[in-house]
Amino acid sequence: MNVKNDLQQLNDKLDKTRRKLAAAKQRGDLVVAQQFSEEMTALSKQIASIKGLQSKQLSAQAESLRAMPFHRVLSKAEQADLGKFKKSVKGLVVVHPLTALGRELGVAAVTGYGPRAF
């Protein structure tokens, strides 16, 4: 189960349902409009559930990184050759501040988390 793909599919279905609801209301078909309204409600609940699951997974990942014994901001030189740097430090996790994980951790610059000093 890929959470991102499931969420995207549900959002696509919700968008289609919204368009169909608008068309049904424009035609004056109240029975079909009611059906689409109920379907929109169900899809919205599913989306909220998946977003909650996604948030929970992100929080768990952030906690595991916070538990790592060492972290520091990476220099521009280290960022330039990140592949070589990751090979030299086993278990290194690099977090960018613009990613969801970076926002969750509250990092302001590209930061590396590792099991030992690097």
Secondary structure, DSSP 4 states (H G I P E B T S, - for coil): --HHHHHHHHHHHHHHHHHHHHHHHHHT-HHHHHHHHHHHHHHHHHHHHHHHHHHHHHHHHHHHHHTSSEEEEPPHHHHHTHHHHHHHSTT-EEE-TTSHHHHHHT-SS-EEEESS--
